[in-house]
């Protein structure tokens, strides 16, 4: 029988419920248990696919093509849990489905209400998120306890836990212990009030995880225990870690979080958890042997979460070479104004990420040109691959009018054009080319040396694609098309042949990179950047075989 864990948050938002949930999955997997992870978000958007990165951060895409919350990226990076479209649901998606059923007549004329119809459907989603064979299903409830929009979710998990019976469901509440520097005190009152709010709803937390800037003071666990009706051993400290979020699983293990869950869920005892692989990772991050600077040229650089998976994947690549990756965040619009040489000089590599629309395009094209002409390692992802194609067509093939029809619908040479099956689509949400597609790698190419295999599976999120009408001319000029989706003859990977490392991919490799298994492209790109930084710009990247399921 599947056991269930519900993770809620109190006091303030952005406490790190996603990292805590992902770390919890690591602890349970280390005990030999199969885990599933799920996030329920209280916003009314059906999914985050139409939300600005400034509003919500990056949109994370699953293998089966769901556009989801960025916390699901943490779930996949930390754990081996299979993440799919049932791993994320929103108020909007839940209400949409209930209304669709009402219109179809499924409720037989009943008055449709939040309780029981909305709460019942939330519970249905929770069951779907717990995949077959799952020992422990973890569900994170987005938002903060006390928010109006979170109430249906909290009522649903209260009912769900009651129906599961004792020992089959546990509530973990994540709170904040603020430190007042003026008085030199850490305060427990916000935690007490947050737990009080939960208890008003009918939920008594089994475990409290207390976020704090510094270790808790003596006697504080006993005080929290007294006022929150939680045993002292179930009050878990989660202080800020010094170097990397990948320290959190070990920290929570040392604090006894997994042992507390074993008690509450009556899980089988297991041998001591072996964290040698994570300890080695943390050691690589804490004690690098060198540093390399990589420029990320984008238009959402003001918000770290907008490129969260890319930043993490660069860190994974750096750790695999025992190097710290220093990221120079470059506004693509400023590249057009100040020039690429001024803003990019001295970096070991240039990465241009995905994006949509006209703003910043010319700056990205200039960054690609600068990297190509100066033999600086370049990695273009999605829109960054398209920028490379436009740049090469303009400055090598001599097509001055080369552009993307997304930005210039009437351009002379649309080397990037709207996919045929996207024409006529009006709705924005959930209608792009989404999810994993196979890509055949050309023998002898840079891509083949990077992946060391001839077929890969990568995730997509786009509408515009390489225009095959220009393929023969571009290849003859030196832009190799080294990766194809054979079923539709779509170009997925391009690379500049006369360059140490200049590659663009239409897909998003950052979604499949893990700290313990870096994505081959990021590992190779960072390796090439290190070589360039050390004066070996023309050397081929040295890439070891990877077990990544890319």
N, C-alpha and C positions, 0 to 999 in steps of 0.2 A: 504494500500500500504506500502510495506517495505521501511524503510528509511535506508540509507547506510552511514557508517563512515569509512574513510580511514586514517590509522595512518602511517605516514612516519617518518623517522629519519634523522637527519643531524649532521654535524660537526664530530662526531666520532661514532664508533660502541659501542655496549654494554651499551647504555644509559638506557635501561630498557623499551623498547617499549612493551615487553610482559607483564610486571607488570602493566604498564600504561593501556594497552588495557584491561587486566583482571580487573583492578580496575574500569575502565570505565563501564564494564559490570555490576559490583556490583552496581554502582550508578544508572544505568538505571533499573536494576531489582528491586532496592529499590523503584523505582517510578511505579512499577507494569507492566513494559514492558517485553515482551519476547525477548531475545537477542540471536544472534548466533555469534560465533567467528571463525575467519579463519586467517591463516598465509600463505603468498606467499613468498617463498624463492628463491633467484636468483641463487643458485648454480646449477650445471649441473647434479649432482647425481639425479637419479629418486626419491630416498628418502634417509634418513640418515641411513638406515638399514645396509649398508656395511661400514659405516664410523667409524673410530676409536673413542672411547670416548675421547681420548686426542685431537682429531681434532674438535669434535662437541658436546661433552658432551653426556649425556644419550640419548638413543632412547626411545621415549615415544610411547606406544602402545594403540590404541583406542579399544573400545568394538568390533568393526567390523573388527579388525585385521590389521589396517594400522600402519606402522612404520613411526613416524612423528617427527617433531621438538620438543625439550623439552619445548618450550614456550606453547605448547598445554597443558602441565601439569599445568602451571600457570592458564590457562583458566579454566580448570576443577576444580582446587582447589578453586579458588575464586568464580566462578559463578555456576549456575545450567544449563548452556547452554549444549546441547547435542553435544558432539564432535565426529566426524566420519571421514571417509576417504576423504570427501570433505572439511574438515577443514584445510587441508594442501596440497599445491601443490608447485612444484619446476620448475625451467626452464627445467630440464631434463624431468620431467613427461609431461610438456606441449608440448615441441618439439617432444617427442616420439609419443604423440597422433596425433599431426598434421602430422607428417611423415607417421604414420600408415594410416591416412585418405587419404593422397596423394597417397600412394601405392595402396589403394583400389579404387582409382579413384573418390573420393568424390568431388574433386574440378574441375571436368569436363575439365581437360586440362589447367587450369589456371596456371600462374606462381605463385608459393607459396612464399609469402614474410612475413617479420615480421609484416608489416602493409599492409593488414588488418588481415591476417590469424592467426598469433601468438596473436596479441592483441585481436582479436575476441574470440579466445579460452580462453584467460585469463578472459575475461568478462563472458564467459559461466561458468567458474569455480566459479567466484564470485557469480553468480546467484544460482549455485548448493549449495554453502556454506550457503546461506540464506535459511534455512529450512522452510517448510510450517508453516504458522502462525506467522512467525518472525516479530516483530515490528521494530527492529533495528538490522541490520547486520553490525558487525565490522570486517574490514579486515586490518590486519597489513602487511605492505610491508617490507620484510626483507632487510638487507643491509643499506647503507647510500646514501643519495641523492648526486649525483655526480659520483657514481660508474657506469661504463659502463654496467655491467650486469643488473642493476636495470631499465635501460631506457625503455624496453618494458612494464614493469609493470606500470611505471609511466604514459606512454602514454595510456595504457589500462584504468587506473582509470580516467584519464582526459576525455577520450571519454565516459566512463561509466557515470560519473557525469553529463556531458553535456546532455546525452540522458535521464537521470532521471528528469531533469528540476529543477528549483529553489526550494529550501526548502526540497529537497528529498535526498541530499547528502552533506556531510560535510568533509572537510580535516582538520585533526589535525596533526601538525608538531611538533615533539619532538626534541629539540635542547639542546645544552650545553652552560651555561654561566660560563666560566672558571674564577677562582679566582687566581690572581697573588699575591702571598704572599709577594714578594719583594717590590712591589709598593702598596700593600694593596688595590687593585682595582679588581672589577668584570667587565669583558669585554663582550660587546654585539656584537662586530664586527663579530665573527664567526657565530652568529645567523643571522645577516644581510646578510652575504654572502651565507649561506645555503638557506635562503628564496629566495634570488636572483636566485640561481640555480633552485629552484622549479618554479619560475615565468618565467624563460627562457623556461622551458618545457611547460608552459601554465597552471600551477596550482598555484592558489592563496590560501594559507592557510586561513581557517576561524578562527582557534584557534591555538595559539602557547603555547606549554607546555615546560617550561624552567627548565631543570635540573640544580641544583646548589648545592654546598657543604653547603652553608649557605643562609639565607633569602636574597632576593633581596634588593638592596639599594633604598631609596626613589627616585622617579622620573625615575627609570629605565624602568618601564612598559610604561611610556609615550614616552621615547626615542625609545624603541623597536617598539612601535605602529607607531611612525612617519616614521621610516626607513623601516618597514616591511609591511606597509599598513594593519595593524590589529588593531582593536579598543583596547584601554587600558584594558577594562573589559574582553577581549578575550585573554589577555596575562596571562597565568596561571603559577604560581610558583610551582615547584615540588622540594623542597629542600630535602636533605638526611634526612631520618627519624632516630630516635635515637635507636630504639630497634629491630623492626621487619618490614618486608615488608607488614605485615597485617595492618600496620598503614596507608598505602598509600591511600586506598579508602576514609577514613575519611578526610585525609589531602586534597585530591583533591575536596571533597565535600565542605569543608570549603573555598577553593579557588574559588569555583563557576564554576567548570568544567561542572557539569551536568546542571546548570542553563544556561550556554552559549550554550550548545547543544539544550536545549529546545527552545531557541530563533532561532538558525540557522535552525533547522529541523522542527520548528513549531509543537513541540510535546505538548501533553496536559499537563496542569499544574497538580500538584499533591500535596498532603499534605507534610509537612516537612519530610525529610527522617529519619527513625528510625534506628540508628546505635547501639542500645543497645547490640545486640548480638556480634557485632564486638568489641565494647568497652569492653565487659566482656572478650573476647578473649585476647585483647591487655593487659588488666589488669593482666590476668593470666600469660602472658609472661613477663611483666615488673616487676611484684612483686611475684616471685615464693616463695613457702614456703620451698623449699629444692632443692637440686641438686643431680643428679645421673650421673655417668660416664659410657658410653657404648662404647665398642671397636668395630669399624668397620674394619674387616680384609679383605682387597681387594687389587687389583693390579692397580687401577687407582686413588689412594688416593691423588695424586698430584693436581688433578683438581676437584674442588668442583662440577662442573656441571656433572661430570661422574656419580655421585650418587645423583643427585639433588632431585629426588622424595623421596629417602630413608631418606635423611637428613630432608626434610620437614615433612615426616610422623613421624619420631622420635620426632620432635618438637611438632607435633600435639598430639602425645601420652603423651609427657611430660606436655603440657598445660592442658590436661584433668585431670592430677593428681596434677596440680599446682606445677610442678617441672621443673626446667631447665635441659635439657639433654645436658651434655657435651660429645662431641664425641672425642674419642681417635682414631685417624687414624693410623692404623697399616698396614704396607706393608706386604703382605702375604709371599713374598720371604724372608723377614727378620725373620719371624717366624721360617722358616726352618733353618736359619743360627744361630739365637741367642736363640731359644727356646721359647715356648709359655709362660712358667711361668715368664720369664723375661719381656716379652712385654705386658702380659695381667694381671699381678698381680694387684689386687685392684679394678678392674672394677666391676660394678654391673651387666653387661650383655655383651654378645658377639653376634654380628651380622655378618654373612658372606653373602655378596650379590651375585648377578649373575655375569656371566662372561663366557668367552670361552677360550679354549686352555689350554696347559700344564703349562704355567708360573704361579707360585703361588699356584698350586693345593695342593702340599704337605703341604704348610704352612696353607692352609684352613682346611685340614684334621687334622693337629695338633691342630689348634684352636678349632675345634669341639671336639676332644678328651679331651683337657684340660677343656673345659666347662662341658662336660659330667662327667668326673671323679671328678671334684671339685664342682659339683652341682651348677654351675653358670648358670643363665638363658641364653638360646641359641635360636637364631632365624636364620635359614638358608633359603635363598631365591634363588630359581632356582638352580644355581650351588652350592650354599650353602647348599641346601637340599641334593644334590648329594654327597657333601663332607661328610655330616653326615652319609649317607648310607654306603659309602666306609669305613669311620672310624669305624662304628659299626661292619661291616662285618669283618674287619681285627682284631680288638682288643677285640670283645666280641664273635663273632661267630667263630673266629679262622681261617678265610680264608686269609692267608698272601698274596695271589695273587689277592685279590679283588681290582678292579680298574674300571675306565670308559673306554669303547672302543673308546671314542673320543680321549683320550690321549694315551692309550695303546691298539691298535687294536687287538693285539694277546695275551692279558692278560689271565691268567688262569681262573679268575672268574670275568667276566664283569657284576658286580651287577648294573651298569648303562650302558645301551646299546642304540644304534641308533633305533629310532622308525621305524617300518616296512614300513610305507608309506614315509619315508625319504630316503630309500635306492634307489640308482640310480639317485637321484637328483644331478645335476651338478651346476646349477646357485645358487649363494649365496643370492641375494637380493629377499626379499618377499616370500621365499619358506619355512620358518620355520613354526612350529605350532604357529599360531598367533591369538590373539583376545580372547574373553571371552568364557569359557566353564563351564558347570555346574559341581559341585562337591558335592557328597553325603557324609555327615558327619556321622561318626559312633557314635551311642549313647554311653554315658558314657565316652567319650574320652576328653582329654584336648581341642581338637579342638571344640568339642561340647560345652564345658563350655565357651570357648572364643567367639564363634559365637552366641551361644544360638539360634541356628536354625539347621535344618537338611539338608538344601540345600543352597549352595552359588554359585555365579557366579563370576569367577575370570579370569584375563587376563594372557595370556601365551606368551612366546617368547623363544622357545627352539627346539632342534632336538633330544636330548638324553633324556631317560626316565628310571625310575625304572624298572629293569628287573624282571618280574613276576616269572621267573624260580627260584629265590631265596626267594620269598616272604614267603613261609611256614616256612623255616628255620629261617629267620630273625625275623618273628613274634614270633616264639617259643623261640627265644633268648631274646626277650623283646623289639623289635622295632615294635611298633604298626603302622599299615597302616590304618589311621583313616579318610582318605578322598579319594574317588574314582570317576573317570569319568566313570560312569556305562556303557555307550554305547560301550566303548572299554576296560573296565576293567583296566584302567590305574590308578596307584597309584599317587595321587596328594599331599597327606599330610602324613608325617611319624612323629612319636613322641616316645621318649624313655620313657617307662612306669614307670620305677623306677627313676624318676627325677622330681624335682619341676616344671621345665619349660624347656623342650628341644624339639623343634619342627622344622621341615623343610617342606617347601611348594614348589612345583614345579612351581607355578605361581608367579606373581608379585603383592602382595597386596598394595605396595606403590603407584601404579597408581590410586588407588581408595580412598586414604585417603584425607580428607579435613580438614582445620583448625577448622571449626565449627562442623564437624562430623568425628572424628578420626577413622581410620580403626580399627576394633576390635582386630586384631592381634598386631598392634603396641601399642594400648592402654594396652592390656594385657601384652605384653612383657616389656614395660616400667614399668608397675605396679609390675611385678615380679622382675625386676632389682632394683626397689626401696626397695622392701621387702628384697632382698638379701643384699643390701647396709646397711639396718637397722638391719641386723643380723637374718632375718627370711627366710633363704634360703630354708628350707624344707616346708614352708607354701604354700598352693595352692594359685594361683593368684586370687585376688578378682576382678571380672569383672562385671560391671553393664551392663544391656541391652543397646544395641546401635541401633540407627535407620539407621545406615549405610547400604546402598544397596550393600553389599559385594558380 
